Amino acid sequence: MVAIKFRCCLQYYPCHLCHQESAGHSAVQWPADEHHITAVHCGVCNSELSIRDYLAVNGCPRCAAEFNPGCRLHSQLYFITETRQENA
C-alpha cells in the first residue's frame, strides 16, 4: 500500500526486508527533526506524504485508502520518533 523512501539512499522500498535484500547497505532511520520531508508514497493514488503526516493518519488523506495497520509495528525501523539527547 505504501513505499518508504529510505534516508540512506533516498530510494523507495515497500519494506525494510526489501531494502535489506536489494540495497546492498544498511538502512538509516529518518531523524525526528526531518519528519517534514516527503518520504512516503501511497501505492493507490501515487501521492506523497511527509513522514509527519504519515505518522498522524491511518490512511491516505488524498484517496482515503487505508494503510496496513501492521506497518505501524515497524515504524521504528524507518523513523526515529523522539529526539535523542547527546550524553545528557
C-alpha positions as CSV (number, residue, x, y, z in Angstrom):
1,M,0.0,0.0,0.0
2,V,2.9,2.4,0.8
3,A,6.5,2.7,-0.1
4,I,9.0,4.3,2.2
5,K,11.9,6.4,1.0
6,F,15.0,5.3,2.9
7,R,17.2,8.1,4.2
8,C,20.4,6.2,3.4
9,C,19.9,6.0,-0.4
10,L,16.8,8.2,-1.0
11,Q,15.2,5.3,-2.8
12,Y,11.7,3.9,-2.2
13,Y,11.2,0.4,-1.0
14,P,8.0,-1.4,0.2
15,C,9.6,-2.6,3.4
16,H,12.8,-2.9,5.4
17,L,13.2,-6.5,4.2
18,C,13.1,-5.5,0.5
19,H,15.7,-2.8,1.3
20,Q,17.9,-5.2,3.1
21,E,17.8,-7.7,0.3
22,S,18.4,-5.4,-2.6
23,A,20.1,-2.1,-1.5
24,G,23.5,-3.6,-0.6
25,H,23.9,-1.3,2.5
26,S,22.4,-0.9,6.0
27,A,19.2,1.2,6.4
28,V,19.4,4.6,8.1
29,Q,16.3,5.9,10.0
30,W,14.9,9.4,9.4
31,P,15.6,11.6,12.5
32,A,12.7,13.3,14.2
33,D,13.9,16.7,13.0
34,E,13.5,15.6,9.4
35,H,9.9,14.4,9.6
36,H,8.8,17.3,7.4
37,I,10.4,15.6,4.4
38,T,8.2,13.8,1.9
39,A,9.2,10.2,2.2
40,V,6.0,8.1,2.0
41,H,4.4,7.1,-1.3
42,C,0.7,5.9,-1.5
43,G,0.6,3.0,-3.8
44,V,-3.1,3.6,-4.7
45,C,-3.1,7.2,-5.8
46,N,0.6,7.9,-6.1
47,S,0.5,10.9,-3.7
48,E,3.4,11.6,-1.4
49,L,3.2,12.4,2.3
50,S,5.6,13.8,4.7
51,I,6.8,11.5,7.4
52,R,4.9,13.7,10.0
53,D,1.7,13.4,8.0
54,Y,2.0,9.6,7.5
55,L,2.6,9.0,11.2
56,A,-0.5,11.1,12.1
57,V,-3.0,9.2,9.9
58,N,-4.3,5.7,9.3
59,G,-5.0,6.2,5.6
60,C,-4.1,8.3,2.7
61,P,-5.5,11.9,3.1
62,R,-5.9,12.2,-0.7
63,C,-7.6,8.9,-1.7
64,A,-8.7,7.5,1.7
65,A,-7.0,4.1,1.1
66,E,-6.3,2.5,4.4
67,F,-2.7,1.9,5.4
68,N,-1.8,-1.5,6.7
69,P,-2.0,-1.3,10.5
70,G,0.7,-3.9,10.8
71,C,3.2,-1.5,9.2
72,R,3.0,0.7,12.3
73,L,4.7,-2.1,14.3
74,H,7.8,-1.5,12.2
75,S,7.8,2.3,12.1
76,Q,10.9,2.4,14.4
77,L,12.8,0.7,11.6
78,Y,12.2,3.7,9.4
79,F,11.7,6.7,11.6
80,I,13.1,8.0,14.9
81,T,10.1,9.3,16.7
82,E,11.7,11.1,19.6
83,T,14.7,13.5,19.8
84,R,17.7,11.8,21.3
85,Q,19.8,13.7,23.7
86,E,23.6,13.7,23.4
87,N,25.3,12.4,26.6
88,A,22.8,14.2,28.9
